[in-house]
Each structure stands twice: as C-alpha cells, then as structure tokens.
C-alpha cells in the first residue's frame, strides 16, 4: 500500500529526533491508527532515513556572506555645528541602498547588485530577498543590527515581503562576546588575523560622487563592498573554531548529531567531558577538518562510539 504525503512527512519528522526505526514505526501506527505491519513501516522508516542521508551527502552548505552600502540622509538645518537632535521632518531625502555584495561559501565569485540609473533600489532589494531565502545561514559584520534592518526597512517602504527572521551569524557580536580586541571593526580583525584588509578609498567624497550619478565612483564603491565580503568570509573562518556556532550543519544536512556542526565532517575526535550542575554529561569534540571545537550530549556520544565500532568491523 502506497504511503500518503502526510504519512511520509510524519516519518521524516520522527526521524529527526528518534534514532530507532522500530520506535518510529510504533509511533506511526499509533498516530494513524494504522493496520500496516510494523516491520513494513520500520523498513519504510529505514529507507527514508537512508535517502535523507544520501541527499545530505550531495547537498552543499548554503552559507551566505554579504555586505551593503547605503546613501546618506539629506536634511535641512538652520545652522551647522554640533547638533544633538534633528527632527525627522527636516529630512529631504531618505537613505537608500546603493549596492549589496554577496558570496556563497565554496564559490569564488562575489556578486553585486546596484541601484538603477535613477538611484532606485527597489529591484536590487527584491532580488536580494530571494537570495536570502535560499540561505541556510547569513553572515555579516554588524549584519543583525544594521544590514538586515536596513534591507527590511527599505523592503517595507517598497511594499516587498521578506521573512521577519533569518538564521544569522554576526561576526561583530561574536567578537564582542568572546574576545577583548582593541577594536572590533572588520578592518582591524582582518589585520590582526593577517587575512586581509578593506580597500582604501577617498572617504565621504566617494558617497557624494555616487549620489551625484558618477558611474566610475559607483564602480569603485561596488569593488569596495566586494572586498568587504571577501574579508568577512576570511574573518569568519578564522574566528569560527573559537566561538559557538549558530547553525548545526550536521543536522541540517541529515548527518549524525555528533558530526561537526560547522562543516558537517565526520573526521572528529573526543577531547574531554564535563558535567552541568544537574549532572548532565557533555562531551567536547574536535573536528580535524575545520578545527571546530564543540560539545554534544552523552546520548550522541554513545551513538558516535557505536558507529565507530561498526566501521572498524
């Protein structure tokens, strides 16, 4: 008897949290009040589990690195000097997004979207929202506080729908939380990690030229934004072994929970164990590929030992 779409989805959801196929089969029969043979359902569960693992091996990590550049606010003031507060009613021209540069992990190309000849950013926002929807995780430097909020602000102003939340990794937040650097700016981190630096430019004058319609200046700004993305990726990978992950790619790619959460590799080894105040045991693992250090529950560690024993037979 063919399984319905709902029945297959139920089994897939069960597989995400239950390691035993016979338990999945038992839950299936109880949930659907089914008269199917329990061994047949167990076989179906095992087949679906193996299929998900096969897909996970061919599916790449969809990690998106991005950066944006915005135009300036144009306001009318009565006088120059120190202004502690400017009424929003004095804004003559609001900010827009000049360009968005982005790059997928494992790709060599940095892509850039720019506003049109009329300095309208609607199309680039619409296009980038689609790109965001393809990502498992988005990486930015101050991306949570600035870049994503700027994109969402322009999206609502233009009547473009986008998700309220994205799984993100903000390198600025991680730098502030885990380290005590003299500066948490992207350029400084690139310098002390010795992975690169931002492109030099003329300063605020570049924005003035872009907003005056200078095509050469726009091209320079796009190059500046693209270099920021390349630098961001290098800083991210350099920092990653020292900080907690925000996305577990091992689970996302239908691999074992004990695999590396950063790169999903099974080239891992046990390092040490610790316990919580309540007595829960955690095992600290180390990835021999990306050098990520992470902890797993005792249950996952027992599965790791069992699988490793089976492979050695």
C-alpha positions as CSV (number, residue, x, y, z in Angstrom):
1,X,0.0,0.0,0.0
2,X,1.4,3.4,-1.0
3,X,2.2,5.9,1.7
4,X,0.4,9.2,1.6
5,X,2.3,12.6,1.7
6,X,1.2,13.1,5.3
7,X,2.4,9.7,6.4
8,X,5.8,10.3,4.8
9,X,6.1,13.7,6.4
10,X,5.3,12.2,9.8
11,X,8.1,9.6,9.4
12,X,10.6,12.3,8.3
13,X,9.7,14.4,11.4
14,X,10.1,11.4,13.7
15,X,13.5,10.5,12.2
16,X,14.8,14.0,13.1
17,X,14.6,13.1,16.8
18,X,14.3,9.3,17.1
19,X,17.2,7.0,16.3
20,X,15.3,3.7,16.4
21,X,13.3,2.8,13.3
22,X,11.1,0.4,15.3
23,X,10.1,3.3,17.6
24,X,9.3,5.4,14.6
25,X,7.1,2.6,13.3
26,X,5.4,2.2,16.6
27,X,4.6,5.9,16.8
28,X,3.4,5.8,13.2
29,X,0.9,3.0,13.8
30,X,-0.4,4.8,17.0
31,X,-0.7,8.2,15.3
32,X,-2.6,6.9,12.2
33,X,-4.4,4.0,13.9
34,X,-2.9,2.0,11.0
35,X,-3.2,-1.7,10.4
36,X,0.1,-1.8,8.5
37,X,2.6,-4.4,9.5
38,X,5.1,-2.8,12.0
39,X,8.1,-4.4,10.2
40,X,7.0,-2.9,6.9
41,X,6.7,0.5,8.5
42,X,10.1,0.0,10.1
43,X,11.5,-0.8,6.6
44,X,10.0,2.3,5.2
45,X,11.5,4.4,8.0
46,X,14.9,2.9,7.4
47,X,14.6,3.6,3.6
48,X,13.6,7.2,4.2
49,X,16.4,7.7,6.7
50,X,19.0,6.4,4.2
51,X,17.6,8.5,1.5
52,X,17.8,11.7,3.6
53,X,21.4,10.8,4.5
54,X,22.2,10.3,0.8
55,X,20.7,13.7,0.0
56,X,22.7,15.2,2.8
57,X,26.0,14.0,1.3
58,X,25.3,15.7,-2.0
59,X,23.8,18.9,-0.6
60,X,26.2,21.7,-0.1
61,X,26.2,24.1,2.9
62,X,24.3,27.3,1.9
63,X,26.2,29.9,3.9
64,X,25.8,33.4,2.5
65,X,28.3,36.2,3.2
66,X,27.0,39.8,2.4
67,X,27.5,43.5,2.9
68,X,25.6,46.6,1.9
69,X,26.4,50.3,1.3
70,X,23.8,52.9,1.8
71,X,23.3,56.5,0.6
72,X,23.4,59.5,3.0
73,X,20.4,61.2,4.6
74,X,19.9,64.7,3.2
75,X,18.4,67.1,5.7
76,X,17.8,70.9,6.1
77,X,19.3,72.6,9.1
78,X,19.2,76.2,10.4
79,X,22.8,76.1,11.4
80,X,25.9,73.9,11.3
81,X,27.9,72.7,14.3
82,X,27.1,70.2,17.0
83,X,23.5,69.0,16.6
84,X,22.3,66.7,19.3
85,X,19.0,66.1,17.7
86,X,17.5,66.6,14.2
87,X,13.7,66.4,13.7
88,X,12.8,63.7,11.2
89,X,10.6,66.3,9.5
90,X,13.7,68.0,8.3
91,X,14.7,65.0,6.1
92,X,14.7,66.0,2.4
93,X,15.9,62.7,1.1
94,X,15.9,59.3,2.9
95,X,18.6,56.7,2.8
96,X,18.6,54.1,0.0
97,X,20.7,51.0,-0.6
98,X,23.4,51.8,-3.2
99,X,24.7,48.2,-3.5
100,X,24.7,44.8,-2.0
101,X,27.6,42.4,-2.5
102,X,27.3,38.7,-1.6
103,X,29.1,35.4,-1.9
104,X,28.2,31.8,-1.3
105,X,30.7,29.6,0.6
106,X,32.6,27.3,-1.8
107,X,32.2,29.8,-4.6
108,X,34.9,32.0,-5.9
109,X,32.7,34.8,-7.4
110,X,31.4,37.8,-5.4
111,X,28.2,39.1,-6.9
112,X,27.0,42.7,-6.6
113,X,23.6,44.3,-7.0
114,X,23.4,48.1,-7.5
115,X,20.7,50.6,-7.7
116,X,19.4,51.6,-11.1
117,X,20.3,54.7,-13.2
118,X,17.5,56.6,-11.4
119,X,19.0,55.7,-8.0
120,X,16.1,53.4,-7.3
121,X,16.9,50.4,-5.1
122,X,13.6,48.5,-5.4
123,X,14.8,45.9,-7.8
124,X,18.0,45.1,-6.0
125,X,16.1,44.7,-2.7
126,X,13.6,42.4,-4.4
127,X,16.3,40.3,-6.0
128,X,18.3,40.0,-2.8
129,X,15.3,39.0,-0.7
130,X,15.0,35.9,-3.0
131,X,18.7,35.2,-2.4
132,X,18.3,35.5,1.4
133,X,15.5,32.9,1.1
134,X,17.9,30.4,-0.4
135,X,20.4,30.6,2.5
136,X,20.7,28.3,5.5
137,X,22.7,30.9,7.3
138,X,23.6,34.5,6.5
139,X,26.9,36.0,7.7
140,X,27.5,39.8,8.2
141,X,29.6,42.1,10.3
142,X,27.1,44.1,12.3
143,X,24.6,42.5,10.0
144,X,21.9,41.9,12.6
145,X,21.9,45.5,13.9
146,X,22.5,47.3,10.6
147,X,22.5,45.5,7.2
148,X,19.4,43.3,7.6
149,X,17.4,46.1,9.3
150,X,18.3,48.5,6.5
151,X,17.1,46.0,3.9
152,X,13.9,45.2,5.8
153,X,13.2,49.0,6.3
154,X,13.6,49.6,2.5
155,X,11.5,46.5,1.8
156,X,8.5,47.6,3.8
157,X,8.8,51.1,2.3
158,X,8.7,49.5,-1.2
159,X,6.0,47.0,-0.2
160,X,8.2,44.0,-0.6
161,X,7.7,41.0,1.7
162,X,10.6,39.3,3.5
163,X,10.9,37.0,6.4
164,X,11.0,38.5,9.9
165,X,14.0,36.4,10.9
166,X,16.9,34.7,9.3
167,X,19.4,32.3,10.8
168,X,22.4,34.6,11.1
169,X,26.0,34.7,12.3
170,X,27.2,38.2,13.2
171,X,31.0,38.4,13.4
172,X,30.8,41.7,15.3
173,X,28.6,40.2,18.0
174,X,30.9,37.2,18.3
175,X,34.0,39.4,18.5
176,X,32.4,41.4,21.4
177,X,31.1,38.3,23.2
178,X,34.2,36.1,23.1
179,X,37.2,38.4,22.8
180,X,38.7,41.6,24.1
181,X,40.2,43.0,20.9
182,X,41.3,46.7,20.9
183,X,38.8,47.2,18.1
184,X,36.1,45.0,16.7
185,X,36.0,46.7,13.3
186,X,36.2,44.3,10.4
187,X,39.4,46.0,9.0
188,X,41.2,45.7,12.4
189,X,40.2,42.0,12.7
190,X,41.5,41.3,9.2
191,X,44.7,43.0,10.2
192,X,45.4,41.1,13.4
193,X,44.3,37.8,11.9
194,X,46.5,38.6,8.9
195,X,43.8,37.6,6.4
196,X,43.5,40.9,4.5
197,X,42.1,44.4,4.8
198,X,39.5,46.7,3.3
199,X,40.1,48.7,0.1
200,X,41.3,52.2,0.6
201,X,39.1,55.0,-0.8
202,X,38.8,58.8,-0.7
203,X,36.3,58.8,2.1
204,X,32.9,60.5,2.3
205,X,33.6,62.1,-1.1
206,X,33.1,58.8,-2.7
207,X,29.5,58.7,-1.5
208,X,29.0,62.3,-2.7
209,X,30.1,61.3,-6.2
210,X,27.9,58.2,-6.3
211,X,24.9,60.2,-5.2
212,X,25.7,62.7,-8.0
213,X,25.5,59.9,-10.5
214,X,29.2,59.3,-11.1
215,X,29.4,55.9,-12.7
216,X,33.1,55.5,-12.0
217,X,32.5,56.2,-8.3
218,X,29.7,53.6,-8.3
219,X,32.0,51.0,-9.7
220,X,34.7,51.9,-7.0
221,X,32.0,51.5,-4.3
222,X,31.0,48.2,-5.6
223,X,34.6,47.0,-5.6
224,X,34.9,48.3,-2.0
225,X,31.8,46.4,-1.0
226,X,33.0,43.2,-2.7
227,X,36.3,43.3,-0.8
228,X,34.4,43.7,2.4
229,X,32.6,40.4,1.7
230,X,35.9,38.6,0.9
231,X,37.4,39.9,4.1
232,X,34.3,39.0,6.1
233,X,34.5,35.4,4.9
234,X,38.1,35.1,5.9
235,X,37.5,36.6,9.4
236,X,34.5,34.3,9.9
237,X,36.5,31.1,9.2
238,X,39.5,32.3,11.3
239,X,37.1,33.1,14.2
240,X,34.8,30.1,14.0
241,X,36.9,27.5,16.0
242,X,36.9,29.8,19.0
243,X,33.2,30.6,19.2
244,X,29.8,28.8,19.5
245,X,28.0,28.0,16.2
246,X,24.6,29.4,15.4
247,X,23.6,26.7,12.9
248,X,24.2,22.9,13.2
249,X,25.0,21.9,9.6
250,X,25.4,18.2,10.6
251,X,21.7,18.1,11.5
252,X,20.7,20.3,8.6
253,X,22.3,18.0,6.1
254,X,20.7,14.9,7.7
255,X,24.0,13.7,9.1
256,X,24.7,12.4,12.6
257,X,24.3,14.9,15.5
258,X,27.9,14.1,16.6
259,X,29.3,15.3,13.3
260,X,30.9,18.8,13.2
261,X,28.2,21.4,13.3
262,X,30.3,23.9,11.3
263,X,31.3,21.8,8.3
264,X,29.3,18.5,8.9
265,X,32.5,16.4,8.7
266,X,32.8,13.0,10.5
267,X,36.5,13.4,10.8
268,X,36.2,14.2,14.5
269,X,37.7,13.0,17.8
270,X,36.8,13.1,21.5
271,X,38.7,15.7,23.6
272,X,37.2,15.8,27.1
273,X,34.0,15.7,29.1
274,X,32.3,18.0,31.6
275,X,29.0,18.0,33.5
276,X,26.3,20.5,34.3
277,X,25.3,21.4,37.8
278,X,22.4,19.0,37.4
279,X,24.7,16.2,36.4
280,X,24.1,16.1,32.6
281,X,27.3,14.9,30.9
282,X,28.6,16.7,27.8
283,X,31.4,15.5,25.6
284,X,33.7,18.0,23.9
285,X,34.7,17.0,20.4
286,X,37.2,18.4,18.0
287,X,36.9,18.5,14.2
288,X,40.1,17.5,12.4
289,X,39.0,19.4,9.3
290,X,37.9,22.9,10.2
291,X,39.3,22.7,13.8
292,X,35.9,23.5,15.3
293,X,35.5,22.5,19.0
294,X,32.0,21.8,20.2
295,X,30.1,19.8,22.7
296,X,27.5,17.0,22.3
297,X,25.1,15.2,24.6
298,X,26.1,11.9,26.1
299,X,23.5,10.1,24.0
300,X,25.0,11.4,20.8
301,X,28.5,10.4,22.0
302,X,27.3,6.8,22.6
303,X,26.0,6.8,19.0
304,X,29.4,8.0,17.9
305,X,31.1,5.2,19.7
306,X,28.7,2.6,18.3
307,X,29.1,3.8,14.7
308,X,32.9,3.9,15.0
309,X,32.9,0.4,16.3
310,X,30.7,-0.8,13.4
311,X,33.1,0.9,10.9
312,X,36.1,-1.0,12.4
313,X,34.5,-4.4,11.9
